[in-house]
Structures are given as structure tokens and as C-alpha cells.
Amino acid sequence: MDITIPLIVGSAVVDSINPCAFAVLIFLILYLITVKNKKKMLQIGLVYISVVFLVYLAAGLGLLSFIQSFTLTKFFYYFTAGLSIVLGLINIKDYFWYGKGISLAIPASQKARLDKYVKKATLPAAIILGVLVAFFELPCTGGVYLAIISLLASRETWMSAFAYLFFYNLIFIAPLLIILLLAYKGLSPEKIEKWRQSQKKTMRLAIGLVLISLGLLMFLI
């Protein structure tokens, strides 16, 4: 089976409903609103989202290059397939029993560090925040990204895989851009956060189902 646009789009959409990245952006907007400067909110929000995009893309390309240059490409492929199923089961567990046992989230030990940069509300802080979130959010939905990278590494040239990953990451940041623009236009970040909290479990269920489906698909093709 060849990599198809629907597979990339579907996986990216699920990866984009990322509770971790949502939460940090919403808290950043909430803090910026207190300084009552919408232009600053938009600038800092766009810098944050751009950095998340660039770091996520760079990490994906680095991993892609590593896998394609490694002699045990098939080993990584099947390892990733198995890992996707395990991570999917953990996400489904979180839908029913979040916080019990292993949960996929930003490490609690790093939340204070993120909060420090949120409250700085400067462009350099937004850059650092984007880098940190791009790495810390990997436990949340990185399994989907890893599965797609493994599929691309085993079936596509580097250049075509680059194009797919670029497209994937544009979709990945789309919800963040929508949230930022809605807040800029006046929608209350509190309402956005309330919606995020109400849908967080559903997001985890969707991510879990997609991860299991991707893992099984990788074993079958």
C-alpha cells in the first residue's frame, strides 16, 4: 500500500487535536489578555506556533534521515508498529481512567518551567516555549507522528517524505492558528479552555484509536 494523502491528512488531523499544545497556547493567551494588547498577543502567539511547527518538522526530518540511513529499517518499522498499538491502548485507558497508571502528558516536573515562560510573555520566551512544548508534547501524540515517519521512511524517497511531512505539519498547527485567531477576534480564552477540558477525553480516545489502527496497518502492509 502506498502512502496516500488521506492517510497523511487523517493522521495529522488527529495529531493536531493535541491537549498539550492547546493548553499552553490557551494559557499564553489568557496571560496576554491581562496586559490588554491584542497586537502583542497575535505576534507572540504566531511566534510560538511557528516555532512549534519548525521544531516538530525538524525533529521529524532528523528521525526520517536516521531511520533511512540505518541498516535495520525494518526493525524500526515493526518496533514503531508495536509501540503505536501500546501507546494507543494507553490513550484509550486515559479515556476511561485518566491519571491512573501510565498517562501520556507533559511531565509534571516541566509544567512549572513552561509556566515561567508563559508569564514572561515576550518574543524570546515564546520561542523557548515553542521549543519546549514541541518536545514535551511528544508523549501526548508523538506516537502518531512516529508511525507516519516510519511508514514514509520505508516507502518514500527523502524528498517526497519531506513534502509529506511539511504538509503534515501544516495541518498539525492549523487548530493552534484557529484558536489564536478566535481569541484575537474576541472569543474568550476561558470558553476555549472550557471546551478543551470537556473534549480532552474524547481527543485521547480518538488518538488511541488512530494509533492502534496505524499500528495494525503497519503490520499488515
Secondary structure, DSSP 8 states (H G I E B T S, - for coil): ----HHHHHHHHHHHHS-HHHHHHHHHHHHHHHHTT-HHHHHHHHHHHHHHHHHHHHHHHHHHHHHHHHSTTHHHHHHHHHHHHHHHHHHHHHHHHHTTSSS--SS-HHHHHHHHHHHHH-SHHHHHHHHHHHHHHTHHHHHHHHHHHHHHHHHHS-HHHHHHHHHHHHHHHHHHHHHHHHHHHTT--HHHHHHHHHHHHHHHHHHHHHHHHHHHHHHHH-
